[in-house]
Amino acid sequence: MLVRFPNFDLEILNVSSDGDHVYVHVRYTAENLDSESIHMFVVEDELETEFHIFDDSQKIAAALGGLQN
């Protein structure tokens, strides 16, 4: 991640939960990237059982050079 995104930083904007689901709203920044994402965790018996990322894949692909702006 650091090689592809120089000066990468992840900022937590908000954390919320609903039952066994935890949602973390984050912002990714780097020299060539500025994007927001949601990380969703499912916690059962105090253990993380699932993890999903919902991000702007087109913006990330463009930052990696995979798409033309």
Backbone torsions as a table, in degrees:
resi	resn	phi	psi	omega
1	MET	NA	-42.3	-176.7
2	LEU	-69.9	-31.5	179.8
3	VAL	-70.4	-42.3	-178.7
4	ARG	-77.5	-27.3	-177.4
5	PHE	-126.6	83.4	179.8
6	PRO	-55.8	138.7	-179.5
7	ASN	60.6	36.9	-179.9
8	PHE	-61.3	138.3	175.6
9	ASP	-142.9	144.1	176.2
10	LEU	-121.6	121.2	-179.8
11	GLU	-111.7	128.5	176.0
12	ILE	-82.0	120.5	-178.7
13	LEU	-93.8	-35.7	-177.3
14	ASN	-162.7	146.8	174.4
15	VAL	-129.7	131.4	177.0
16	SER	-143.7	163.6	179.7
17	SER	-141.5	156.8	176.2
18	ASP	-145.9	102.7	-176.1
19	GLY	65.0	-124.5	-178.5
20	ASP	-92.4	7.1	178.8
21	HIS	-102.1	133.3	177.1
22	VAL	-120.0	132.4	-178.0
23	TYR	-118.1	127.8	179.4
24	VAL	-120.8	116.1	178.2
25	HIS	-90.6	121.1	-175.9
26	VAL	-126.1	161.0	174.3
27	ARG	-124.0	127.3	174.6
28	TYR	-97.5	132.3	171.9
29	THR	-134.1	149.0	175.6
30	ALA	-162.1	178.8	179.6
31	GLU	-58.2	-31.8	-175.7
32	ASN	-120.5	21.1	-175.1
33	LEU	-152.3	139.3	171.1
34	ASP	-149.8	104.1	-172.6
35	SER	-149.0	157.0	176.0
36	GLU	-115.4	156.7	-175.3
37	SER	-151.8	160.5	171.8
38	ILE	-116.9	129.5	172.3
39	HIS	-106.6	125.1	-178.9
40	MET	-115.6	128.1	177.9
41	PHE	-115.2	145.5	168.5
42	VAL	-113.1	127.1	-177.9
43	VAL	-116.5	124.8	177.6
44	GLU	-130.9	130.5	-179.3
45	ASP	52.1	42.6	177.7
46	GLU	66.6	15.7	178.6
47	LEU	-122.4	142.2	174.7
48	GLU	-73.9	119.6	-178.8
49	THR	-106.9	-18.5	177.7
50	GLU	-145.5	152.4	174.9
51	PHE	-146.9	127.1	179.6
52	HIS	-132.7	143.0	176.3
53	ILE	-116.4	131.2	175.3
54	PHE	-116.1	105.2	-176.4
55	ASP	-131.6	175.7	178.3
56	ASP	-88.5	85.2	-173.7
57	SER	-63.5	-29.9	177.7
58	GLN	-68.0	-39.2	179.0
59	LYS	-67.1	-39.6	179.0
60	ILE	-68.0	-42.3	177.6
61	ALA	-61.4	-41.0	178.1
62	ALA	-62.5	-40.6	179.0
63	ALA	-65.5	-30.0	177.9
64	LEU	-82.7	-4.9	179.5
65	GLY	91.0	9.0	-178.1
66	GLY	-83.0	-16.8	-179.9
67	LEU	-132.8	147.4	174.5
68	GLN	-85.9	138.4	177.8
69	ASN	-76.5	NA	NA
